Amino acid sequence: MNGKQVLLTGGTGGLGMGVTPLVLTRGAKVTIPYRNSAEVDRLKGILSPSDFEKIRFVAVDLTDETAVKNLVNDMGRVDVLIHLVGGFSMGKTHEYAFEDWKKDFDLNLHSTFLACKYSLAKMLERDYGRIVTVGSRGAVQPGGQMAAYSASKAGVVALTLAIAEETKDTNITANCVLPSVIDTPTNRDAMGAENADRWVKPESLGQVICFLASEAAGDVRGAAVPVYGNI
């Protein structure tokens, strides 16, 4: 990704803590949208000052279409989209509030659609691009009390594979990864750390993501790559 313009959403989150440093080591020029300055400070704590200075941070609500459009247009070009933004939720279907259901789809699916829509338009102008999204094991193996999460992540997978079909015969690829439980501080707080050694490490998932985002993955399109750890 040397010299490539990379839009890295969720780069300040738990998964981003593992992915962002890997993207930077590959020589990318990185733009990271964020919601609050605390997220940026957290990332600053794990990067060297020189690496931190390579990132362009932009305050953006990724569920706001106009904001996403302006974000992408201001970049000039987008060579790579790595979309990490998402969230996990649980609840029995018959008890789940419709407002919460819609929030899950806004966060997991609608943000993915908007980021892909405007990044893809830029990529088509130059006939080059790499799109990598994050689905979930739950998208292909739904579990109980995970209806909203699994359905919204299944939409991410379907969207990504549809883009891959639309971009055949171009130098644009679209692929997604399907992690199981990721070893993040949030998941440790919610689930305990007893089995964390079996979960997927952010850095391990980041290696897969960075490959799919690279020029070397030009022949990989429409893949949904399982990254399940030892679960």
C-alpha positions as CSV (number, residue, x, y, z in Angstrom):
1,M,0.0,0.0,0.0
2,N,3.0,2.3,-0.3
3,G,1.8,5.7,-1.3
4,K,-1.8,4.7,-1.5
5,Q,-4.6,6.9,-0.1
6,V,-6.4,4.8,2.5
7,L,-9.7,5.6,4.1
8,L,-9.6,3.6,7.3
9,T,-12.9,3.8,9.2
10,G,-12.9,2.6,12.8
11,G,-9.2,3.1,13.0
12,T,-9.4,4.4,16.5
13,G,-11.5,1.5,17.8
14,G,-10.5,-1.8,19.4
15,L,-9.9,-3.6,16.1
16,G,-8.3,-0.4,14.8
17,M,-5.7,-0.6,17.5
18,G,-4.3,-3.6,15.7
19,V,-5.0,-2.6,12.1
20,T,-3.9,1.0,12.0
21,P,-0.2,0.4,12.9
22,L,-0.1,-2.3,10.2
23,V,-1.5,0.0,7.5
24,L,1.0,2.7,8.4
25,T,4.0,0.2,8.2
26,R,3.0,-0.5,4.6
27,G,3.6,3.1,3.6
28,A,-0.1,4.2,3.2
29,K,-1.4,7.7,3.5
30,V,-4.2,7.3,6.0
31,T,-7.4,9.2,6.6
32,I,-9.3,8.2,9.8
33,P,-12.8,9.5,10.6
34,Y,-13.6,9.8,14.3
35,R,-16.5,10.8,16.6
36,N,-14.7,12.2,19.6
37,S,-11.2,13.3,20.6
38,A,-10.8,10.6,23.2
39,E,-10.7,8.0,20.4
40,V,-7.8,9.9,18.8
41,D,-5.9,10.1,22.1
42,R,-6.2,6.4,22.6
43,L,-4.6,5.7,19.2
44,K,-1.9,8.3,19.9
45,G,-0.9,6.3,22.9
46,I,0.2,3.3,20.9
47,L,1.8,5.0,17.9
48,S,5.1,6.7,17.6
49,P,4.9,10.5,17.1
50,S,6.2,10.1,13.5
51,D,3.5,7.5,12.7
52,F,0.8,9.5,14.4
53,E,1.6,12.6,12.2
54,K,1.1,10.5,9.1
55,I,-2.6,10.3,9.8
56,R,-5.3,12.8,8.7
57,F,-8.1,12.8,11.3
58,V,-11.5,14.0,10.3
59,A,-14.6,14.3,12.6
60,V,-17.4,12.6,10.8
61,D,-20.7,10.8,11.5
62,L,-20.5,7.9,9.1
63,T,-24.3,7.4,9.1
64,D,-24.7,10.9,7.6
65,E,-24.6,10.7,3.8
66,T,-23.6,14.3,3.2
67,A,-20.8,14.0,5.7
68,V,-19.5,10.8,4.1
69,K,-19.7,12.3,0.6
70,N,-17.7,15.4,1.7
71,L,-15.2,13.2,3.5
72,V,-14.4,11.2,0.4
73,N,-14.5,14.1,-1.9
74,D,-12.0,16.0,0.3
75,M,-9.5,13.1,0.0
76,G,-9.2,13.7,-3.7
77,R,-8.8,10.0,-4.4
78,V,-9.4,6.8,-2.5
79,D,-7.2,3.9,-3.4
80,V,-8.2,1.7,-0.5
81,L,-11.2,1.5,1.8
82,I,-10.9,-0.5,5.0
83,H,-14.2,-0.2,6.8
84,L,-13.9,-1.4,10.4
85,V,-16.8,0.5,11.9
86,G,-19.4,-1.7,13.6
87,G,-20.9,-2.8,16.9
88,F,-22.1,-5.9,18.7
89,S,-25.5,-6.3,20.4
90,M,-27.6,-9.0,21.8
91,G,-31.2,-9.5,22.8
92,K,-34.1,-11.9,22.3
93,T,-36.0,-11.1,19.1
94,H,-39.4,-10.8,20.7
95,E,-38.0,-8.3,23.3
96,Y,-35.8,-6.3,21.0
97,A,-36.8,-2.7,20.4
98,F,-37.2,-1.6,16.9
99,E,-35.2,1.5,17.6
100,D,-32.3,-0.6,18.6
101,W,-32.7,-2.8,15.6
102,K,-32.5,0.3,13.4
103,K,-29.4,1.6,15.3
104,D,-27.7,-1.8,14.6
105,F,-28.3,-1.5,10.9
106,D,-27.2,2.2,10.9
107,L,-23.9,1.3,12.5
108,N,-23.1,-2.0,10.8
109,L,-24.7,-1.9,7.4
110,H,-25.7,1.6,6.5
111,S,-22.3,3.1,7.4
112,T,-20.7,0.3,5.2
113,F,-23.0,1.2,2.3
114,L,-22.2,4.9,2.5
115,A,-18.4,4.4,2.8
116,C,-18.5,1.9,-0.1
117,K,-20.7,4.0,-2.3
118,Y,-18.6,7.1,-2.3
119,S,-15.2,5.4,-2.2
120,L,-16.2,3.1,-5.1
121,A,-17.2,6.1,-7.2
122,K,-13.7,7.6,-6.7
123,M,-12.1,4.2,-7.5
124,L,-14.0,3.9,-10.7
125,E,-12.6,7.2,-11.9
126,R,-9.0,5.7,-11.7
127,D,-9.8,2.1,-12.3
128,Y,-8.1,1.0,-9.1
129,G,-9.3,0.2,-5.7
130,R,-9.4,-2.2,-2.8
131,I,-12.4,-2.5,-0.6
132,V,-12.3,-4.5,2.6
133,T,-15.2,-4.8,5.0
134,V,-15.8,-6.6,8.3
135,G,-18.6,-9.1,8.4
136,S,-18.8,-11.6,11.2
137,R,-19.0,-15.3,11.8
138,G,-22.5,-14.5,13.0
139,A,-23.4,-13.4,9.5
140,V,-23.0,-17.0,8.2
141,Q,-23.7,-18.8,11.5
142,P,-26.3,-16.8,13.3
143,G,-26.8,-17.5,17.0
144,G,-29.7,-17.0,19.3
145,Q,-30.2,-13.5,20.7
146,M,-28.1,-12.2,17.8
147,A,-30.8,-11.5,15.3
148,A,-30.1,-7.8,14.7
149,Y,-26.3,-8.2,14.8
150,S,-26.3,-11.2,12.5
151,A,-28.8,-9.8,10.0
152,S,-26.9,-6.5,9.7
153,K,-23.6,-8.2,9.3
154,A,-25.1,-10.6,6.7
155,G,-26.1,-7.5,4.9
156,V,-22.4,-6.3,4.9
157,V,-21.3,-9.6,3.4
158,A,-24.0,-9.4,0.7
159,L,-23.2,-5.8,-0.1
160,T,-19.5,-6.6,-0.4
161,L,-20.0,-9.6,-2.7
162,A,-22.5,-7.5,-4.8
163,I,-19.8,-4.8,-5.3
164,A,-17.3,-7.5,-6.3
165,E,-19.7,-8.6,-9.0
166,E,-20.2,-5.1,-10.2
167,T,-16.5,-4.4,-10.5
168,K,-15.5,-7.5,-12.5
169,D,-13.2,-6.6,-15.4
170,T,-11.8,-3.7,-13.5
171,N,-8.8,-3.3,-11.2
172,I,-11.1,-2.9,-8.2
173,T,-11.7,-5.7,-5.7
174,A,-14.1,-6.1,-2.8
175,N,-13.7,-8.6,-0.1
176,C,-14.8,-9.1,3.6
177,V,-13.4,-10.8,6.6
178,L,-15.6,-12.9,9.0
179,P,-14.1,-12.7,12.5
180,S,-15.4,-14.6,15.5
181,V,-14.8,-12.9,18.9
182,I,-12.0,-10.3,18.6
183,D,-9.8,-9.8,21.6
184,T,-10.5,-6.2,22.4
185,P,-10.8,-4.5,25.8
186,T,-14.6,-4.1,25.2
187,N,-15.1,-7.8,24.7
188,R,-12.9,-8.6,27.7
189,D,-15.0,-6.3,29.8
190,A,-18.2,-7.8,28.5
191,M,-17.3,-11.5,28.4
192,G,-14.3,-11.9,30.8
193,A,-10.9,-12.8,29.7
194,E,-10.9,-16.6,30.6
195,N,-11.1,-17.6,26.9
196,A,-9.3,-14.6,25.4
197,D,-6.4,-16.7,24.3
198,R,-8.7,-18.5,21.9
199,W,-10.1,-15.3,20.4
200,V,-8.9,-13.5,17.3
201,K,-6.1,-11.0,17.9
202,P,-6.7,-7.6,16.3
203,E,-3.2,-7.8,14.8
204,S,-3.9,-11.2,13.3
205,L,-7.1,-10.1,11.7
206,G,-5.2,-6.9,10.6
207,Q,-2.7,-9.1,8.6
208,V,-5.6,-10.6,6.7
209,I,-7.2,-7.2,6.1
210,C,-3.9,-5.7,4.9
211,F,-3.3,-8.5,2.4
212,L,-6.8,-8.0,0.9
213,A,-6.1,-4.3,0.8
214,S,-2.8,-4.7,-1.1
215,E,-1.9,-4.9,-4.7
216,A,-0.9,-8.5,-4.1
217,A,-4.6,-9.4,-3.7
218,G,-5.6,-8.3,-7.2
219,D,-6.9,-11.7,-8.1
220,V,-9.0,-12.1,-4.9
221,R,-12.5,-10.7,-5.3
222,G,-15.8,-11.5,-3.7
223,A,-14.2,-13.5,-0.8
224,A,-15.7,-13.8,2.7
225,V,-12.7,-15.0,4.6
226,P,-13.3,-16.8,8.0
227,V,-10.9,-15.7,10.7
228,Y,-12.3,-17.7,13.7
229,G,-9.3,-18.1,16.0
230,N,-9.6,-21.3,18.1
231,I,-13.3,-21.0,18.8
